Amino acid sequence: MDYIEDIHRGSSIKEGRGIIEKVFQELYFDAPLSNKTLSQRTTLPIPLVTALKKEGIRLGVWEQCKGGMELTIAGRKYVEQILGYEGINRCLYHQLMKSEEAKERYVNWLSEKYRTAFNSRPSVDVTLDQAQCTVQTAFRRALLCLTYGTLIGKHILCLGDDDFVCLAIGFLLKELFPARDTYPTDILVLDVDKRYIEYLQQQAKQCALPINCEQIDLRLPFPVHLSGRFDCLFTDPPYTQEGASLFLSRAISTLKEERGLKIFFSFGNRPTDESYLLQKCFQLHGLSIKDILAQFNEYEGASLLGNKGQLFVLETTDRTRALFPAEKKSRSDIYTADRHPKQNLYRCKQCGQSYTVGNDSDFLTIKTLKEHGCPACGCRIFYRQHKKKNAIIRQHLPLGHHILADFYDCGGDKLDDVEQIQVCMHEAAVKAGATIVQESFHKYDPIGVSGVVVIQESHLTIHTWPECRYAAVDLFTCGTNVNPWTAFDYLQKQLECGNVEYSDLMRGSKST
């Protein structure tokens, strides 16, 4: 019996199932607990705790006692056998859940105990934006999974794993369940690099860890058998907006359709404008930012990243959706090397011969050149020759700003009035600072309006469905003298829009 689902349905709370599982966990380890204490630990208001309590007691899994609330025999059996907590090292669990200092000490202990498994990782492939995190960081991520209640009894996906987070999670499970040879968790790794797949499979077999691996290129159509299977996900995607967006879409395709599921999303620190675009990407995918852990990730030899990066804890919502369809092939240039091709010149210390290193060169990285040695004399020491000062990489501002808006709950009568719609669109263009070239509007039979305002700076279009109180609005402007958000705000007000969703896109932002 799925008591969590029954309590969730019976109490009608807006929070996801995870918050009810949190109550079960708290009662399993620390009961009896008062309503006030449960409210503090779950961040739920006391009236909601009371509503959950009523349903749990009705189902016979929770009961009221002198000190507060506790699990019944049926409730304890449910936590152990269904949620997967049977045989857990309760002392260790308490220690890790109560103290951040204890977690950090344990991270260091785990790192030393299991370092050997990480020492033979395949070398990084910079064309795939690989940058391995430290062993300590891998175990910090694993403990983060425990902290957020997404470890025990869960289906976990690692979307790309040159960091070996899957091993850290597996080893943590071994410590939490010392008397078991099977674990109440399964982990799947998807990676394009065959070397990592083979090594992880070898380690999983050798250490008896609940890890499986599949070699998959996320740029290709996504396998149907992976859709909607997982409870949480770890990913450290390519450090480009295109890569981040694709990985998020693929991640969402794999998660169950529930509110409150976690995505642990690592990304290098970026300038303010790029950070804004990344967070806009989260919003467009319908994800909520639960937490931002700055400087959480440490990387080995990633000087371009400053050796550190941030980790976002993202949560699914009712609006979460994959922007890129699972069944479609994506663009291929999602990696940094594709988006920003770079070549450097190195000179051999011994013979003075120069070699180009980078894309479309004989040597992809300076590490490869050093390992090979100078083709002319065999020397393995090279000096970088700096580019001339007039060698400038030019970047231009985006060519266009494109807002795609879905206006819901609008005033139905206005949506069917072609004259009023034309006036609204005309005024929106004027207020945005655009120069109108031409206008064309059409009234459909029986209802609905379509129209376009062509402007020197591009266009504004609208299509209405009065019977649904809905309008689709497209605002595409070029240059810096027109503000599409002014048109957006004006139309939202004039159409009496009660609810809006939108995509905010920058068009034509390629470097030259």
DRENBA-514433 format. One record per residue (C-alpha): residue in one letter; x, y, z. Coordinates in Angstrom, 3 decimals, padded with zeros to 6 digits. Example, Ala and Ser with C-alpha at 12.3 -4.5 7.8 and 13.67 -1.06 7.14 Angstrom:
<lolos>
> resn, u, v, w
> A, 012.300, -004.500, 007.800
> S, 013.670, -001.060, 007.140
</lolos>
This chain:
<lolos>
> resn, u, v, w
> M, 000.000, 000.000, 000.000
> D, 001.301, 003.471, -000.926
> Y, 000.601, 005.368, 002.293
> I, 002.458, 008.465, 001.074
> E, 000.191, 008.760, -001.953
> D, -002.923, 008.138, 000.179
> I, -001.927, 010.823, 002.702
> H, -001.023, 013.223, -000.075
> R, -004.347, 012.747, -001.810
> G, -006.370, 012.839, 001.405
> S, -004.763, 016.007, 002.763
> S, -004.804, 017.866, -000.599
> I, -001.587, 019.735, 000.184
> K, 000.215, 021.502, -002.681
> E, 003.673, 020.274, -001.673
> G, 004.987, 017.125, -003.347
> R, 005.113, 013.597, -001.966
> G, 008.621, 014.214, -000.630
> I, 007.383, 016.313, 002.259
> I, 005.241, 013.414, 003.522
> E, 008.167, 011.037, 003.214
> K, 010.126, 013.557, 005.309
> V, 007.516, 013.222, 008.078
> F, 007.871, 009.425, 007.989
> Q, 011.669, 009.771, 008.242
> E, 011.493, 012.155, 011.190
> L, 009.064, 009.919, 013.059
> Y, 011.159, 006.822, 012.329
> F, 014.347, 008.277, 013.793
> D, 013.199, 010.759, 016.460
> A, 009.616, 010.017, 017.580
> P, 007.665, 011.085, 019.478
> L, 007.489, 014.535, 017.886
> S, 005.054, 017.377, 018.492
> N, 003.242, 019.228, 015.717
> K, 005.476, 022.225, 016.349
> T, 008.687, 020.207, 015.991
> L, 007.448, 018.556, 012.780
> S, 006.513, 021.977, 011.447
> Q, 010.039, 023.260, 012.121
> R, 011.744, 020.242, 010.554
> T, 009.566, 020.087, 007.446
> T, 008.995, 023.886, 007.085
> L, 005.266, 023.149, 006.804
> P, 002.790, 025.416, 008.620
> I, 001.245, 023.741, 011.680
> P, -002.252, 023.563, 010.080
> L, -000.779, 021.482, 007.229
> V, 001.056, 019.250, 009.702
> T, -002.271, 018.752, 011.460
> A, -003.941, 017.824, 008.152
> L, -001.225, 015.253, 007.417
> K, -001.443, 013.916, 010.945
> K, -005.182, 013.383, 010.598
> E, -004.729, 011.319, 007.420
> G, -001.830, 009.290, 008.849
> I, -003.828, 008.383, 011.948
> R, -006.868, 007.499, 009.828
> L, -004.724, 005.107, 007.761
> G, -003.245, 003.541, 010.886
> V, 000.442, 004.378, 010.232
> W, 000.786, 007.226, 012.765
> E, -000.606, 007.510, 016.261
> Q, -000.845, 010.115, 018.959
> C, 001.087, 009.419, 022.175
> K, 001.989, 011.357, 025.293
> G, 005.010, 013.125, 023.766
> G, 003.456, 013.845, 020.394
> M, 003.151, 011.618, 017.347
> E, 004.906, 008.345, 016.493
> L, 004.750, 005.475, 014.016
> T, 002.515, 002.484, 014.521
> I, 003.827, -001.031, 013.838
> A, 002.372, -000.740, 010.329
> G, 004.043, 002.644, 009.874
> R, 007.444, 001.326, 010.975
> K, 007.117, -001.663, 008.669
> Y, 006.260, 000.697, 005.790
> V, 009.367, 002.837, 006.400
> E, 011.674, -000.166, 006.620
> Q, 010.336, -002.414, 003.892
> I, 008.792, -000.026, 001.377
> L, 010.862, 003.133, 001.828
> G, 014.015, 001.052, 002.297
> Y, 015.353, 002.009, 005.737
> E, 015.606, -001.521, 007.169
> G, 019.106, -002.228, 008.494
> I, 020.320, 001.379, 008.352
> N, 023.108, 002.472, 010.706
> R, 020.922, 004.745, 012.822
> C, 023.848, 006.248, 014.728
> L, 025.645, 007.249, 011.528
> Y, 022.426, 008.587, 009.991
> H, 021.778, 010.762, 013.067
> Q, 025.328, 012.024, 013.011
> L, 025.243, 013.023, 009.353
> M, 021.790, 014.640, 009.486
> K, 022.415, 016.750, 012.575
> S, 025.860, 018.301, 012.088
> E, 027.538, 020.006, 009.115
> E, 030.910, 019.628, 010.820
> A, 030.303, 015.900, 011.176
> K, 029.481, 015.708, 007.470
> E, 032.731, 017.399, 006.485
> R, 034.775, 015.109, 008.726
> Y, 032.989, 012.120, 007.248
> V, 033.629, 013.397, 003.706
> N, 037.369, 013.436, 004.443
> W, 037.217, 009.951, 005.970
> L, 035.287, 008.516, 003.009
> S, 037.650, 010.209, 000.559
> E, 040.683, 008.555, 002.095
> K, 039.039, 005.149, 002.445
> Y, 037.833, 004.952, -001.152
> R, 040.374, 007.156, -002.953
> T, 041.859, 004.191, -004.809
> A, 038.676, 003.736, -006.829
> F, 038.960, 007.339, -008.049
> N, 042.703, 007.386, -008.736
> S, 042.474, 005.518, -012.049
> R, 039.802, 007.649, -013.655
> P, 040.304, 008.069, -017.419
> S, 041.914, 011.358, -018.386
> V, 039.570, 014.224, -019.203
> D, 038.442, 014.957, -022.752
> V, 038.309, 018.738, -023.016
> T, 036.237, 018.552, -026.208
> L, 033.415, 017.169, -024.014
> D, 033.925, 019.856, -021.327
> Q, 035.095, 017.202, -018.878
> A, 036.659, 018.579, -015.685
> Q, 036.841, 016.040, -012.875
> C, 035.805, 017.167, -009.418
> T, 037.878, 016.211, -006.393
> V, 037.100, 013.043, -004.466
> Q, 035.873, 015.171, -001.551
> T, 033.427, 016.995, -003.849
> A, 032.022, 013.700, -005.136
> F, 031.284, 012.590, -001.557
> R, 029.859, 016.013, -000.657
> R, 027.379, 015.580, -003.503
> A, 026.491, 012.111, -002.247
> L, 025.821, 013.483, 001.243
> L, 023.773, 016.284, -000.312
> C, 021.589, 013.541, -001.760
> L, 021.112, 012.123, 001.755
> T, 020.381, 015.554, 003.230
> Y, 017.577, 016.234, 000.746
> G, 016.004, 012.815, 001.257
> T, 016.750, 011.658, -002.294
> L, 019.110, 008.759, -001.522
> I, 017.458, 005.835, 000.274
> G, 014.949, 003.837, -001.723
> K, 015.360, 006.055, -004.801
> H, 016.089, 005.648, -008.495
> I, 019.024, 008.005, -009.128
> L, 020.356, 009.127, -012.495
> C, 023.809, 010.580, -013.179
> L, 023.596, 012.401, -016.500
> G, 027.264, 012.287, -017.453
> D, 029.613, 011.201, -014.675
> D, 033.293, 011.909, -015.242
> D, 033.153, 013.055, -011.585
> F, 032.278, 009.532, -010.331
> V, 029.395, 010.764, -008.180
> C, 027.769, 007.365, -008.708
> L, 030.681, 005.660, -006.936
> A, 030.491, 008.128, -004.044
> I, 026.771, 007.391, -003.658
> G, 027.422, 003.650, -003.833
> F, 030.143, 003.754, -001.194
> L, 027.963, 005.904, 001.080
> L, 025.232, 003.254, 000.834
> K, 027.751, 000.585, 001.876
> E, 028.520, 002.567, 005.032
> L, 024.885, 003.307, 005.830
> F, 023.829, -000.345, 005.382
> P, 026.861, -002.339, 006.634
> A, 024.915, -005.580, 007.174
> R, 023.364, -005.705, 003.706
> D, 024.779, -007.007, 000.441
> T, 022.020, -005.366, -001.603
> Y, 020.877, -001.779, -001.277
> P, 017.478, -000.013, -001.406
> T, 018.699, 002.318, -004.155
> D, 019.652, 001.921, -007.795
> I, 021.864, 004.234, -009.813
> L, 022.086, 004.621, -013.572
> V, 024.887, 006.479, -015.375
> L, 024.409, 007.867, -018.888
> D, 027.606, 009.042, -020.550
> V, 028.845, 009.546, -024.101
> D, 032.436, 008.577, -023.182
> K, 032.914, 004.812, -023.504
> R, 036.034, 004.915, -021.299
> Y, 034.046, 006.078, -018.284
> I, 031.266, 003.592, -018.910
> E, 033.705, 000.683, -018.979
> Y, 035.607, 001.841, -015.879
> L, 032.464, 002.469, -013.832
> Q, 031.020, -000.917, -014.778
> Q, 034.262, -002.533, -013.674
> Q, 034.246, -000.714, -010.314
> A, 030.550, -001.426, -009.707
> K, 031.096, -005.149, -010.256
> Q, 034.270, -005.259, -008.177
> C, 032.740, -003.385, -005.218
> A, 029.210, -004.839, -005.548
> L, 027.583, -001.423, -005.991
> P, 024.030, -000.858, -007.346
> I, 025.269, 000.947, -010.474
> N, 024.371, 000.367, -014.117
> C, 025.676, 002.292, -017.114
> E, 024.565, 003.094, -020.649
> Q, 026.544, 004.854, -023.346
> I, 024.326, 007.611, -024.750
> D, 024.928, 010.788, -026.724
> L, 022.346, 013.273, -025.424
> R, 022.455, 015.140, -028.723
> L, 020.664, 012.201, -030.337
> P, 016.981, 011.280, -029.816
> F, 016.458, 010.086, -026.254
> P, 015.608, 006.397, -025.585
> V, 011.958, 005.892, -024.637
> H, 012.762, 003.302, -021.949
> L, 014.418, 006.012, -019.806
> S, 011.442, 008.368, -019.689
> G, 009.715, 009.063, -016.358
> R, 011.735, 006.573, -014.293
> F, 013.855, 008.537, -011.835
> D, 013.416, 010.280, -008.469
> C, 016.440, 012.581, -008.618
> L, 019.321, 013.440, -010.878
> F, 022.913, 014.691, -010.857
> T, 024.457, 016.465, -013.821
> D, 027.507, 018.613, -014.555
> P, 026.689, 019.670, -018.140
> P, 028.769, 021.425, -020.814
> Y, 029.469, 024.996, -019.773
> T, 027.452, 026.590, -022.570
> Q, 023.860, 027.838, -022.541
> E, 023.037, 025.380, -025.311
> G, 024.549, 022.479, -023.352
> A, 022.830, 023.462, -020.119
> S, 019.447, 023.716, -021.837
> L, 019.781, 020.363, -023.614
> F, 020.911, 018.538, -020.469
> L, 018.024, 020.053, -018.493
> S, 015.521, 018.928, -021.104
> R, 016.959, 015.413, -021.137
> A, 016.983, 015.380, -017.332
> I, 013.321, 016.384, -017.131
> S, 012.426, 013.654, -019.634
> T, 013.856, 011.016, -017.273
> L, 012.184, 012.228, -014.058
> K, 008.833, 011.066, -012.757
> E, 006.000, 013.558, -013.160
> E, 005.935, 014.809, -009.581
> R, 006.409, 018.104, -007.810
> G, 009.480, 018.567, -005.653
> L, 011.881, 016.138, -007.366
> K, 015.491, 017.299, -007.148
> I, 018.040, 018.035, -009.863
> F, 021.560, 018.630, -008.522
> F, 022.940, 020.849, -011.276
> S, 026.625, 021.827, -011.255
> F, 027.844, 024.720, -013.382
> G, 030.967, 026.870, -013.478
> N, 030.838, 030.382, -012.064
> R, 029.809, 032.862, -014.745
> P, 029.574, 036.668, -015.204
> T, 026.332, 038.293, -014.118
> D, 024.701, 038.388, -017.568
> E, 025.460, 034.721, -018.220
> S, 024.217, 033.760, -014.743
> Y, 020.965, 035.580, -015.513
> L, 020.551, 033.609, -018.751
> L, 021.237, 030.349, -016.916
> Q, 018.611, 031.102, -014.286
> K, 016.213, 032.164, -017.039
> C, 016.860, 028.730, -018.561
> F, 015.760, 027.133, -015.276
> Q, 012.588, 029.227, -015.325
> L, 011.742, 028.355, -018.919
> H, 012.002, 024.674, -018.018
> G, 009.555, 025.268, -015.148
> L, 012.140, 024.521, -012.442
> S, 012.366, 026.206, -009.052
> I, 015.733, 027.014, -007.470
> K, 015.680, 025.403, -004.031
> D, 019.243, 026.380, -003.137
> I, 022.439, 027.823, -004.638
> L, 025.661, 026.464, -003.159
> A, 028.428, 028.813, -004.247
> Q, 031.984, 027.421, -004.394
> F, 030.589, 023.968, -003.563
> N, 032.385, 022.086, -006.331
> E, 036.150, 021.796, -006.442
> Y, 037.822, 020.567, -009.623
> E, 041.208, 019.063, -010.334
> G, 043.334, 021.113, -012.709
> A, 040.443, 023.237, -014.005
> S, 042.234, 026.582, -013.864
> L, 039.830, 028.128, -016.399
> L, 037.032, 027.518, -013.899
> G, 039.080, 028.881, -011.024
> N, 039.080, 025.257, -009.789
> K, 035.681, 025.895, -008.175
> G, 032.079, 026.041, -009.272
> Q, 028.540, 026.377, -007.977
> L, 025.835, 023.780, -007.494
> F, 022.143, 024.537, -007.938
> V, 019.528, 022.430, -006.180
> L, 016.546, 022.580, -008.546
> E, 013.006, 021.328, -007.904
> T, 010.320, 020.235, -010.329
> T, 006.985, 022.063, -010.326
> D, 003.623, 021.589, -012.027
> R, 005.020, 023.668, -014.904
> T, 008.186, 021.643, -015.400
> R, 008.611, 020.585, -019.013
> A, 011.402, 019.560, -021.384
> L, 011.816, 022.382, -023.870
> F, 013.698, 020.125, -026.251
> P, 011.617, 017.089, -027.287
> A, 013.070, 013.712, -026.335
> E, 012.354, 012.256, -029.762
> K, 014.349, 014.912, -031.635
> K, 018.035, 015.262, -032.399
> S, 019.601, 018.418, -030.967
> R, 022.184, 020.780, -032.394
> S, 025.678, 019.315, -032.234
> D, 027.625, 022.375, -031.041
> I, 026.790, 022.217, -027.327
> Y, 030.347, 022.051, -025.978
> T, 032.663, 024.984, -025.272
> A, 035.143, 023.863, -027.896
> D, 032.341, 023.900, -030.491
> R, 030.970, 027.287, -029.492
> H, 034.328, 029.000, -028.944
> P, 036.976, 027.285, -031.118
> K, 040.453, 028.062, -029.881
> Q, 044.005, 027.359, -031.078
> N, 047.281, 028.152, -029.355
> L, 050.849, 028.016, -030.570
> Y, 053.563, 026.204, -028.559
> R, 057.324, 026.179, -029.193
> C, 059.616, 023.266, -028.340
> K, 062.267, 024.228, -025.795
> Q, 064.958, 022.080, -027.417
> C, 064.630, 022.540, -031.168
> G, 062.414, 025.621, -031.394
> Q, 059.821, 023.976, -033.652
> S, 056.314, 025.441, -033.248
> Y, 053.061, 023.436, -033.079
> T, 049.419, 024.463, -033.137
> V, 047.274, 023.019, -030.344
> G, 043.474, 023.055, -030.369
> N, 040.549, 022.313, -032.665
> D, 041.448, 021.047, -036.153
> S, 045.093, 020.616, -035.116
> D, 047.344, 017.580, -034.820
> F, 047.256, 017.981, -031.029
> L, 043.974, 018.743, -029.310
> T, 045.514, 019.795, -025.968
> I, 048.947, 020.736, -024.656
> K, 048.768, 017.629, -022.476
> T, 048.485, 015.496, -025.621
> L, 051.475, 017.250, -027.165
> K, 053.583, 016.754, -024.041
> E, 052.652, 013.077, -023.860
> H, 053.588, 012.586, -027.518
> G, 056.721, 014.691, -027.398
> C, 058.095, 016.989, -030.094
> P, 057.817, 015.133, -033.445
> A, 061.157, 016.659, -034.494
> C, 063.357, 015.968, -031.451
> G, 061.269, 014.142, -028.833
> C, 061.501, 016.889, -026.194
> R, 058.478, 017.137, -023.880
> I, 058.883, 020.752, -022.730
> F, 057.041, 023.495, -024.613
> Y, 056.531, 027.226, -024.190
> R, 053.353, 028.960, -025.219
> Q, 053.743, 031.672, -027.847
> H, 051.295, 034.478, -027.091
> K, 049.110, 035.908, -029.828
> K, 049.798, 039.286, -031.311
> K, 047.972, 042.155, -029.684
> N, 045.953, 042.881, -032.806
> A, 044.531, 039.354, -032.867
> I, 041.078, 040.110, -031.469
> I, 038.101, 037.816, -031.142
> R, 035.043, 039.913, -031.800
> Q, 031.682, 039.336, -030.208
> H, 028.549, 041.208, -031.130
> L, 025.367, 041.772, -029.208
> P, 022.422, 039.508, -030.036
> L, 020.753, 040.510, -033.301
> G, 017.260, 040.159, -031.930
> H, 015.171, 039.848, -028.775
> H, 012.277, 037.403, -029.043
> I, 009.498, 037.060, -026.445
> L, 006.960, 034.274, -026.957
> A, 004.020, 034.832, -024.612
> D, 001.005, 032.717, -023.689
> F, -001.721, 034.970, -022.240
> Y, -004.346, 032.966, -020.301
> D, -007.602, 033.971, -018.593
> C, -008.041, 037.050, -020.790
> G, -011.151, 039.148, -021.317
> G, -013.079, 036.979, -023.780
> D, -015.058, 039.736, -025.551
> K, -011.963, 041.769, -026.383
> L, -010.215, 038.740, -027.889
> D, -012.942, 038.471, -030.538
> D, -012.947, 042.175, -031.454
> V, -010.574, 042.680, -034.397
> E, -010.663, 046.477, -034.117
> Q, -009.762, 046.486, -030.428
> I, -006.997, 043.913, -030.999
> Q, -005.508, 046.037, -033.787
> V, -005.561, 049.140, -031.598
> C, -003.862, 047.249, -028.746
> M, -001.130, 045.859, -030.993
> H, -000.576, 049.249, -032.664
> E, -000.260, 050.992, -029.296
> A, 002.027, 048.248, -027.964
> A, 004.413, 048.821, -030.883
> V, 004.351, 052.591, -030.387
> K, 004.948, 052.352, -026.635
> A, 007.869, 049.980, -027.232
> G, 009.531, 052.619, -029.426
> A, 009.121, 050.717, -032.705
> T, 008.610, 052.203, -036.177
> I, 005.481, 050.729, -037.778
> V, 005.738, 049.708, -041.440
> Q, 002.505, 047.784, -042.059
> E, -000.454, 046.223, -040.224
> S, -002.708, 043.315, -041.197
> F, -005.513, 041.830, -039.047
> H, -008.142, 039.201, -039.789
> K, -011.423, 038.200, -038.037
> Y, -012.209, 034.497, -038.214
> D, -015.647, 032.898, -038.516
> P, -017.073, 032.066, -036.042
> I, -014.577, 033.536, -033.555
> G, -010.913, 034.493, -033.196
> V, -008.490, 037.112, -034.464
> S, -005.031, 036.966, -036.031
> G, -002.843, 039.934, -036.790
> V, 000.654, 041.236, -037.417
> V, 002.292, 044.610, -036.986
> V, 005.381, 044.754, -039.190
> I, 007.942, 047.161, -037.764
> Q, 011.322, 048.301, -039.046
> E, 012.801, 046.395, -036.133
> S, 010.957, 043.070, -036.981
> H, 007.352, 042.253, -035.964
> L, 004.592, 041.833, -033.358
> T, 001.962, 039.121, -033.935
> I, -001.121, 037.828, -032.115
> H, -003.532, 034.885, -032.470
> T, -006.571, 034.659, -030.175
> W, -008.857, 031.860, -028.990
> P, -011.748, 033.710, -027.296
> E, -013.501, 030.454, -026.394
> C, -010.420, 029.529, -024.312
> R, -009.741, 033.102, -023.141
> Y, -006.251, 032.637, -024.574
> A, -003.914, 034.654, -026.823
> A, -000.561, 033.692, -028.331
> V, 001.669, 036.757, -028.681
> D, 005.008, 036.962, -030.498
> L, 007.213, 040.042, -029.924
> F, 010.391, 040.046, -032.007
> T, 012.513, 043.203, -031.992
> C, 016.003, 044.096, -033.204
> G, 018.379, 046.818, -032.143
> T, 018.681, 048.639, -028.826
> N, 016.061, 051.370, -029.302
> V, 012.993, 049.115, -028.936
> N, 011.916, 047.534, -025.635
> P, 009.704, 044.468, -026.215
> W, 008.960, 044.202, -022.471
> T, 007.095, 047.521, -022.663
> A, 004.855, 046.017, -025.342
> F, 004.509, 042.843, -023.265
> D, 003.364, 044.718, -020.145
> Y, 000.948, 046.893, -022.128
> L, -000.694, 043.921, -023.877
> Q, -000.952, 041.930, -020.640
> K, -002.877, 044.813, -019.091
> Q, -005.065, 045.629, -022.110
> L, -006.055, 041.985, -022.684
> E, -006.916, 041.670, -018.981
> C, -004.605, 038.671, -018.751
> G, -004.941, 036.758, -015.488
> N, -002.086, 034.312, -016.030
> V, 000.941, 034.397, -018.333
> E, 003.780, 032.134, -019.402
> Y, 006.593, 033.240, -021.683
> S, 009.926, 032.355, -023.261
> D, 012.627, 035.037, -023.461
> L, 015.078, 034.327, -026.279
> M, 018.156, 036.096, -027.638
> R, 018.514, 035.588, -031.407
> G, 021.718, 035.666, -033.432
> S, 024.280, 035.977, -030.636
> K, 027.079, 034.044, -032.366
> S, 030.672, 035.242, -031.943
> T, 032.763, 036.300, -034.969
</lolos>
